[in-house]
Amino acid sequence: MSKARKIVSRIASSKPIRALRNRLAPTVVIQEDFGKYNRYEEQIEKLTTELIREKVKNGSFEKKKNKICFVVQRYGLEVNGGAELHCKQLAEKMTPLYEVHVLTTKAIDYMTWRNEYNQDEENIEGVHVHRFPVDKERNQEEFLVLNDHFKTGTIEEQYEQEWIEKQGPYCPKLVQYIREHKDEYDVFIFFTYIYYPTTMGIKEVKDKAILLSLAHNEPYLQMKAIHEVFHSPRAFFFNTNEERLLVRSRFNNYEIPYLLGGVGVDIPSSIDKNRFIKKYGIENFVLYIGRIDEGKNCNELFDYFLRYKKETKDDLKLVLMGKAVMPIPEHEDIISLGFVSDEDKFDGLAASSMLVLPSRFESLSMVVLEAFSIGKPVLVSADCAVLKAHVDKSKAGLYYRGYDEFKDSVI
């Protein structure tokens, strides 16, 4: 076949042009020369332009937005949590470009997974949120007994599914929705590898899945079920290079493409440290922001701070912002404020001498990024590769290993 015929054949293969060609065929004879082809092309171009104008005029030529779906364990204005906030920010920022949906649960509290939202669907800042009930609340005592085996590394494969369901949030209806409606969405974006919606849901849509694992070096990565999760997505989105290195080396999944991104932070236009001091009457303090939990290594923070106070007898205080899920030592210089407003959080951050974050297991810390953004130094655990890298790269803080380095950093 000549070059002219090949070109014409390719043009004529599209559906609208085939229809136009049928209309034009009686008046055009295609021969083995470009003169006749050019005449034919001009006629096709003219009629195609007319067709496009006609479609634009009646609205049938408008581009339809791709439909994307985030999957996350909790979502909403009442939810506190770094991963959940990260998901909410990304979902809302993508609404101008995509039709954005979120599949989540009716839970607010991750400790119980109790159903607290009533609506099955709602719209939050342009995001269509689908909520599914949690079928079984978490029995914390039962879960902790099972979880202790996993934390110590004595992981038995036959108990993995039980752990996944007890870890929760156990919501099989959410997974069923993914299975039954997967063809309606162009892509599924899963948040956090460790929760039921991701571990069970990602299997249903491997060819459409992007995983933001938010992984850090912890015993759960040894589970066979988790190994499957990290070999399931079509692509990864990593928040830090340290997370990327951990996931790639641990699971040998170099064939799966990835992007290295991160997350921005929103800083209030008005931050006033004197407003915080006047409201709470607190000065000369280091600040902890986040869940007050042994899993965040707060027990070590309390031990170190009390030892520091005993040795130095100065007036430094430790101020806590966040929900307590462990006992807080009774001491006049350990002050827990509970949940606070964003205004109080940033005012307190500005009033503090530094932000302290003792956690050994973080994939990213938004509160550290917030501290950096307002010029406040941070003190983090050297045992957390991600937080240590935050400090090394920014030159905006210190890290400690052991009590002596902690003491030298806060003096």
C-alpha positions as CSV (number, residue, x, y, z in Angstrom):
1,M,0.0,0.0,0.0
2,S,1.3,3.5,-0.9
3,K,2.1,6.1,1.7
4,A,-0.9,8.1,0.6
5,R,-3.3,5.2,1.1
6,K,-1.8,4.4,4.6
7,I,-2.3,8.0,5.7
8,V,-5.8,8.1,4.4
9,S,-6.6,4.8,5.9
10,R,-5.4,6.0,9.3
11,I,-7.5,9.2,9.0
12,A,-10.5,7.2,8.0
13,S,-10.3,4.8,10.9
14,S,-11.8,7.1,13.5
15,K,-15.5,6.8,14.0
16,P,-16.6,10.4,13.1
17,I,-14.4,10.5,10.0
18,R,-15.8,7.2,8.8
19,A,-19.2,8.8,8.8
20,L,-17.9,11.8,7.0
21,R,-16.1,9.6,4.5
22,N,-19.3,7.9,3.6
23,R,-20.9,11.3,2.9
24,L,-17.9,12.3,0.8
25,A,-17.1,9.1,-1.1
26,P,-19.3,9.7,-4.1
27,T,-17.4,12.9,-5.1
28,V,-13.8,11.9,-4.2
29,V,-11.7,9.3,-6.0
30,I,-8.5,8.3,-4.1
31,Q,-5.6,7.7,-6.4
32,E,-1.9,7.0,-6.0
33,D,-0.8,10.6,-5.8
34,F,-0.7,13.3,-3.2
35,G,-2.6,15.8,-5.2
36,K,-5.8,13.8,-5.0
37,Y,-5.0,13.0,-1.3
38,N,-4.6,16.6,-0.4
39,R,-8.0,17.4,-2.0
40,Y,-9.5,14.6,0.1
41,E,-7.7,15.8,3.3
42,E,-9.1,19.3,2.8
43,Q,-12.6,18.0,2.5
44,I,-12.2,15.8,5.6
45,E,-10.7,18.7,7.6
46,K,-13.5,21.0,6.7
47,L,-16.2,18.5,7.6
48,T,-14.4,17.5,10.8
49,T,-14.3,21.2,11.9
50,E,-18.0,21.5,11.3
51,L,-18.6,18.4,13.3
52,I,-16.5,19.7,16.2
53,R,-18.3,23.0,16.2
54,E,-21.6,21.2,16.2
55,K,-20.6,19.1,19.2
56,V,-19.2,22.0,21.2
57,K,-22.4,24.0,20.5
58,N,-24.7,21.2,21.9
59,G,-22.3,20.4,24.8
60,S,-21.6,16.8,23.8
61,F,-17.9,17.5,23.1
62,E,-17.1,18.7,26.7
63,K,-14.3,16.7,28.3
64,K,-15.4,14.5,31.2
65,K,-13.3,14.7,34.4
66,N,-11.6,11.5,35.3
67,K,-13.1,9.9,38.4
68,I,-10.6,9.1,41.2
69,C,-11.2,7.5,44.6
70,F,-9.2,7.8,47.8
71,V,-9.5,5.0,50.4
72,V,-8.7,5.8,54.0
73,Q,-9.7,4.6,57.4
74,R,-11.1,7.9,58.7
75,Y,-12.1,11.1,57.0
76,G,-13.8,14.3,58.2
77,L,-13.6,17.6,59.9
78,E,-13.8,15.9,63.3
79,V,-10.9,13.5,62.6
80,N,-7.4,14.1,64.0
81,G,-4.5,12.3,62.5
82,G,-1.5,13.0,60.3
83,A,-2.4,10.4,57.6
84,E,-6.0,11.4,57.5
85,L,-5.2,15.1,57.3
86,H,-2.7,14.3,54.5
87,C,-5.4,12.4,52.6
88,K,-8.0,15.2,53.1
89,Q,-5.5,17.9,51.8
90,L,-4.7,15.9,48.7
91,A,-8.3,15.0,47.9
92,E,-9.4,18.7,48.2
93,K,-6.5,20.0,46.1
94,M,-7.4,17.6,43.3
95,T,-11.1,18.6,42.9
96,P,-10.4,21.2,40.2
97,L,-8.9,18.5,38.0
98,Y,-10.9,15.4,38.9
99,E,-14.2,14.1,40.2
100,V,-12.9,13.1,43.6
101,H,-14.5,10.5,45.8
102,V,-13.4,9.1,49.2
103,L,-14.3,5.7,50.6
104,T,-14.0,5.6,54.4
105,T,-15.7,4.4,57.6
106,K,-18.2,6.0,60.0
107,A,-15.6,6.0,62.8
108,I,-13.9,9.0,64.4
109,D,-11.9,7.3,67.2
110,Y,-9.2,4.9,66.0
111,M,-8.9,3.3,69.4
112,T,-12.5,2.0,69.3
113,W,-13.6,2.3,65.6
114,R,-17.1,3.1,67.0
115,N,-19.5,4.3,64.3
116,E,-20.2,7.9,65.0
117,Y,-21.1,9.5,61.7
118,N,-24.7,9.0,60.7
119,Q,-24.7,9.9,57.0
120,D,-23.8,7.3,54.3
121,E,-22.7,10.1,51.9
122,E,-21.8,13.7,52.2
123,N,-19.9,16.4,50.3
124,I,-16.9,18.0,52.1
125,E,-15.2,20.8,50.2
126,G,-16.1,19.4,46.8
127,V,-15.2,15.8,47.7
128,H,-17.9,13.1,47.6
129,V,-17.5,11.1,50.8
130,H,-18.9,7.6,51.0
131,R,-19.1,6.2,54.6
132,F,-19.4,2.5,55.5
133,P,-20.2,1.1,59.0
134,V,-17.5,-0.7,61.0
135,D,-18.9,-4.2,61.7
136,K,-16.9,-4.8,64.8
137,E,-15.6,-2.3,67.3
138,R,-12.1,-2.9,68.5
139,N,-11.8,-4.7,71.8
140,Q,-8.6,-3.0,73.0
141,E,-7.7,-5.7,75.6
142,E,-8.0,-8.6,73.1
143,F,-6.2,-6.6,70.4
144,L,-3.2,-5.7,72.7
145,V,-2.7,-9.3,73.7
146,L,-2.5,-10.4,70.1
147,N,-0.5,-7.3,69.1
148,D,2.2,-7.9,71.6
149,H,3.2,-11.1,69.7
150,F,3.6,-9.1,66.5
151,K,5.5,-6.2,68.2
152,T,8.1,-8.6,69.5
153,G,8.5,-10.2,66.1
154,T,7.0,-13.6,67.0
155,I,4.6,-13.4,64.1
156,E,2.7,-16.6,63.2
157,E,1.1,-16.6,59.8
158,Q,-2.1,-18.3,60.9
159,Y,-2.9,-15.3,63.1
160,E,-2.3,-12.6,60.5
161,Q,-5.9,-12.3,59.3
162,E,-7.2,-12.2,62.8
163,W,-4.7,-9.4,63.5
164,I,-5.8,-7.4,60.4
165,E,-9.5,-7.7,61.5
166,K,-8.8,-6.8,65.1
167,Q,-6.5,-3.9,64.1
168,G,-9.4,-2.7,62.0
169,P,-11.4,-0.8,61.1
170,Y,-13.3,-4.0,60.1
171,C,-15.6,-2.8,57.3
172,P,-16.2,-5.5,54.7
173,K,-18.9,-3.5,53.1
174,L,-16.3,-0.9,52.0
175,V,-14.3,-3.7,50.4
176,Q,-17.4,-5.1,48.7
177,Y,-18.1,-1.6,47.3
178,I,-14.7,-1.5,45.7
179,R,-15.2,-4.9,44.2
180,E,-18.6,-4.0,42.8
181,H,-17.9,-0.5,41.6
182,K,-14.2,-0.7,40.5
183,D,-15.1,-0.1,36.9
184,E,-16.6,3.3,37.7
185,Y,-13.3,4.8,38.8
186,D,-10.1,5.5,36.9
187,V,-7.8,5.1,39.9
188,F,-7.9,4.2,43.6
189,I,-5.5,5.9,46.0
190,F,-4.9,3.9,49.2
191,F,-3.7,5.6,52.4
192,T,-1.6,3.7,55.0
193,Y,-0.7,0.1,54.5
194,I,-1.6,-1.2,57.9
195,Y,-5.4,-0.8,58.1
196,Y,-8.1,-3.1,56.9
197,P,-9.5,-0.9,54.1
198,T,-6.0,-0.9,52.4
199,T,-4.9,-4.4,53.2
200,M,-8.1,-6.0,51.9
201,G,-9.2,-3.4,49.4
202,I,-6.0,-3.0,47.4
203,K,-6.3,-6.7,46.3
204,E,-9.5,-5.9,44.4
205,V,-8.0,-3.2,42.1
206,K,-4.3,-3.9,41.7
207,D,-4.2,-2.5,38.2
208,K,-5.7,0.8,39.3
209,A,-4.1,1.2,42.7
210,I,-1.7,3.9,43.9
211,L,-0.4,3.3,47.4
212,L,0.7,5.9,49.9
213,S,2.0,3.4,52.4
214,L,3.3,5.9,55.0
215,A,5.6,3.0,56.1
216,H,8.3,3.1,58.7
217,N,10.5,0.4,60.1
218,E,8.3,-1.7,62.4
219,P,7.6,-5.4,63.0
220,Y,4.3,-5.5,61.0
221,L,6.3,-5.2,57.8
222,Q,7.3,-8.9,58.4
223,M,3.8,-10.1,57.9
224,K,3.1,-12.2,54.8
225,A,-0.2,-10.4,54.3
226,I,1.6,-7.0,54.3
227,H,4.2,-8.4,51.9
228,E,1.3,-8.9,49.4
229,V,0.1,-5.3,50.0
230,F,3.5,-4.0,48.9
231,H,3.5,-6.0,45.7
232,S,-0.1,-5.1,44.8
233,P,-0.2,-1.5,43.6
234,R,0.4,-0.2,40.1
235,A,2.5,2.6,41.6
236,F,3.7,4.1,44.8
237,F,3.8,7.7,46.1
238,F,6.4,8.1,48.8
239,N,6.6,11.1,51.2
240,T,10.3,10.9,51.9
241,N,13.3,9.3,50.3
242,E,13.8,7.3,53.6
243,E,10.4,5.7,53.1
244,R,11.3,4.9,49.5
245,L,14.5,3.2,50.5
246,L,12.9,1.2,53.2
247,V,10.0,-0.1,51.1
248,R,12.2,-0.9,48.0
249,S,14.9,-2.7,49.9
250,R,12.5,-4.6,52.3
251,F,10.1,-5.9,49.6
252,N,12.4,-6.0,46.5
253,N,9.6,-4.4,44.5
254,Y,11.8,-2.3,42.2
255,E,9.6,-3.1,39.2
256,I,6.8,-1.0,40.5
257,P,7.1,2.7,39.5
258,Y,6.9,5.5,42.0
259,L,6.9,9.2,42.5
260,L,8.6,11.0,45.4
261,G,6.4,13.8,46.8
262,G,5.5,15.0,50.2
263,V,2.9,17.3,51.7
264,G,2.5,21.0,52.3
265,V,1.4,22.7,55.5
266,D,-1.1,25.5,55.9
267,I,0.2,28.3,58.2
268,P,-2.3,30.8,59.7
269,S,-1.9,34.4,58.7
270,S,-1.9,35.5,62.4
271,I,0.4,33.8,64.9
272,D,0.8,35.4,68.3
273,K,2.9,33.8,71.1
274,N,1.8,36.5,73.6
275,R,-1.8,35.5,73.0
276,F,-0.9,32.0,74.1
277,I,1.0,33.1,77.1
278,K,-1.8,35.4,78.2
279,K,-4.4,32.7,77.7
280,Y,-2.7,29.8,79.5
281,G,-0.1,31.6,81.7
282,I,2.7,29.3,80.6
283,E,6.2,30.4,79.7
284,N,9.6,28.7,79.3
285,F,8.4,25.3,77.9
286,V,9.1,22.6,75.4
287,L,6.1,21.5,73.4
288,Y,4.8,18.0,72.3
289,I,2.0,17.9,69.8
290,G,0.3,14.7,68.8
291,R,-1.3,11.5,70.3
292,I,0.0,10.9,73.8
293,D,0.8,7.3,73.5
294,E,3.5,4.7,74.3
295,G,3.5,3.9,70.5
296,K,4.8,7.5,70.1
297,N,7.5,6.9,72.7
298,C,5.9,9.3,75.1
299,N,6.8,7.1,78.1
300,E,10.4,7.8,77.3
301,L,9.8,11.5,77.0
302,F,8.1,11.6,80.4
303,D,11.0,9.6,82.0
304,Y,13.6,11.8,80.5
305,F,11.8,15.0,81.4
306,L,11.2,14.0,85.0
307,R,14.9,12.9,85.4
308,Y,15.9,16.3,83.9
309,K,13.7,18.2,86.4
310,K,15.2,16.2,89.3
311,E,18.7,16.9,88.3
312,T,18.4,20.6,87.2
313,K,15.5,21.9,89.3
314,D,14.9,24.8,86.8
315,D,11.5,26.1,85.8
316,L,11.3,24.4,82.3
317,K,7.9,22.9,81.6
318,L,6.7,20.2,79.2
319,V,3.4,21.2,77.5
320,L,1.3,18.5,75.8
321,M,-1.3,19.1,73.0
322,G,-3.3,16.0,71.9
323,K,-5.4,13.1,73.1
324,A,-3.9,11.0,75.9
325,V,-4.2,7.2,75.5
326,M,-1.7,6.5,78.3
327,P,-1.3,7.9,81.9
328,I,0.4,11.3,82.1
329,P,2.6,11.6,85.2
330,E,1.3,14.0,87.8
331,H,3.9,16.8,88.0
332,E,3.4,20.5,88.3
333,D,5.6,21.1,85.2
334,I,3.9,18.6,82.9
335,I,0.9,20.4,81.5
336,S,-1.6,18.6,79.3
337,L,-3.9,20.9,77.3
338,G,-5.8,18.2,75.4
339,F,-7.1,19.0,71.9
340,V,-6.6,22.7,71.1
341,S,-7.6,24.9,68.2
342,D,-5.2,25.6,65.3
343,E,-4.8,29.1,66.6
344,D,-3.7,27.8,70.0
345,K,-1.5,25.2,68.4
346,F,0.5,27.7,66.3
347,D,0.5,30.3,69.1
348,G,1.9,27.7,71.5
349,L,4.4,26.5,69.0
350,A,5.7,30.1,68.6
351,A,5.8,30.6,72.4
352,S,7.7,27.4,73.0
353,S,11.5,27.1,73.1
354,M,11.3,24.0,70.8
355,L,9.1,21.2,69.6
356,V,10.0,17.8,70.9
357,L,9.0,14.6,69.1
358,P,10.3,11.3,70.7
359,S,8.6,8.9,68.3
360,R,10.8,6.2,66.7
361,F,8.3,5.3,64.0
362,E,7.3,8.1,61.6
363,S,7.0,8.2,57.8
364,L,6.6,11.9,57.8
365,S,5.8,14.5,60.5
366,M,3.5,17.4,59.5
367,V,3.9,19.0,62.9
368,V,7.7,19.1,62.4
369,L,7.1,20.7,59.0
370,E,4.8,23.3,60.7
371,A,7.5,24.1,63.2
372,F,10.1,24.5,60.4
373,S,7.7,26.8,58.6
374,I,7.5,29.3,61.5
375,G,11.2,29.1,62.3
376,K,10.9,27.0,65.5
377,P,13.6,24.4,66.2
378,V,12.8,20.8,66.8
379,L,14.2,18.0,69.0
380,V,13.6,14.5,67.6
381,S,14.7,10.9,68.3
382,A,17.8,9.8,66.4
383,D,16.2,6.3,66.2
384,C,13.7,7.6,63.6
385,A,15.4,7.7,60.2
386,V,12.8,10.0,58.7
387,L,12.8,12.6,61.6
388,K,16.6,12.5,61.7
389,A,16.7,13.1,58.0
390,H,14.3,16.1,58.4
391,V,16.8,17.6,60.8
392,D,19.9,16.8,58.8
393,K,18.5,18.3,55.6
394,S,16.9,21.4,57.2
395,K,19.7,22.2,59.8
396,A,16.7,23.4,61.9
397,G,16.9,21.2,64.9
398,L,18.7,18.5,66.9
399,Y,18.3,14.8,67.5
400,Y,19.1,12.8,70.6
401,R,20.0,9.2,71.4
402,G,19.7,8.5,75.1
403,Y,19.1,10.7,78.2
404,D,22.4,12.6,78.2
405,E,21.9,13.9,74.7
406,F,18.3,14.8,75.5
407,K,19.4,16.8,78.5
408,D,22.1,18.6,76.6
409,S,19.6,19.5,73.9
410,V,17.0,21.1,76.2
411,I,19.3,23.0,78.6
